[in-house]
Amino acid sequence: MLAAIPPLALVLGLAALAARLLRGFGGRFSAPAAEFAIVARTRLDGRRTLYQIRRGGRNILLLAGGGADLVLDQWEHAP
């Protein structure tokens, strides 16, 4: 059991070093928060759901479920 401590310490040390290097080069660990809203949701059957999503000035029609998610349409939002 004590034999596992040095390799674990090495892996954690390498992870900390990689994180420090990424911060030094301006890397981000999280994507900026995108503002979006679910405008409408319609259940089509037991597996599939149709969503209308607004992100920024665009509307997106998304079919989710059923083994794959599909973007069916995109259009600009009129104010």
C-alpha positions in Angstrom: 0.0 0.0 0.0 2.8 2.4 0.8 4.4 1.6 -2.6 1.5 3.5 -4.3 2.3 6.8 -2.7 5.3 7.9 -4.7 3.7 7.3 -8.1 0.6 9.1 -7.0 2.6 12.0 -5.8 4.4 12.1 -9.1 1.1 12.2 -11.1 -0.4 14.9 -8.9 2.8 17.0 -9.2 2.8 16.7 -13.0 -0.9 17.7 -13.0 -0.1 20.8 -10.9 2.8 21.7 -13.1 0.7 21.4 -16.2 -2.0 23.6 -14.7 0.6 26.2 -13.7 2.0 26.3 -17.2 -1.4 26.7 -18.8 -2.2 29.6 -16.6 1.1 31.2 -17.5 0.3 30.9 -21.2 -3.1 32.4 -20.7 -5.0 29.1 -20.9 -8.5 28.9 -19.5 -10.0 26.1 -17.5 -13.6 27.0 -18.2 -15.3 28.3 -21.2 -16.9 31.8 -20.8 -20.5 31.5 -19.8 -22.8 31.8 -22.9 -26.1 33.5 -22.3 -28.9 31.3 -23.6 -32.5 30.5 -22.8 -34.8 27.7 -23.6 -37.8 29.5 -25.3 -40.0 26.5 -25.9 -39.8 22.7 -25.3 -42.1 20.2 -26.9 -42.1 16.4 -26.1 -42.6 14.6 -29.4 -42.7 11.1 -28.0 -41.1 9.1 -25.1 -37.5 9.6 -26.4 -37.4 12.8 -28.5 -37.9 16.5 -27.5 -37.9 19.6 -29.7 -36.3 22.7 -28.2 -36.3 26.3 -29.3 -33.2 27.9 -27.8 -32.2 31.6 -27.9 -28.4 32.3 -27.7 -27.4 35.8 -28.2 -29.3 37.1 -31.2 -29.9 33.7 -32.7 -32.7 31.2 -32.3 -31.8 27.5 -32.7 -34.3 24.6 -33.3 -32.8 21.4 -31.7 -34.2 17.9 -31.8 -32.7 16.0 -28.9 -33.0 12.3 -28.0 -33.5 9.3 -30.2 -29.8 8.4 -30.4 -28.6 11.7 -31.9 -29.1 15.4 -31.3 -29.8 17.4 -34.5 -29.9 21.2 -35.2 -32.8 21.5 -37.5 -32.8 25.3 -38.1 -31.1 28.5 -37.0 -32.3 32.1 -37.6 -31.6 35.6 -36.3 -33.8 36.9 -33.5 -35.9 39.9 -34.4 -36.0 42.5 -31.5 
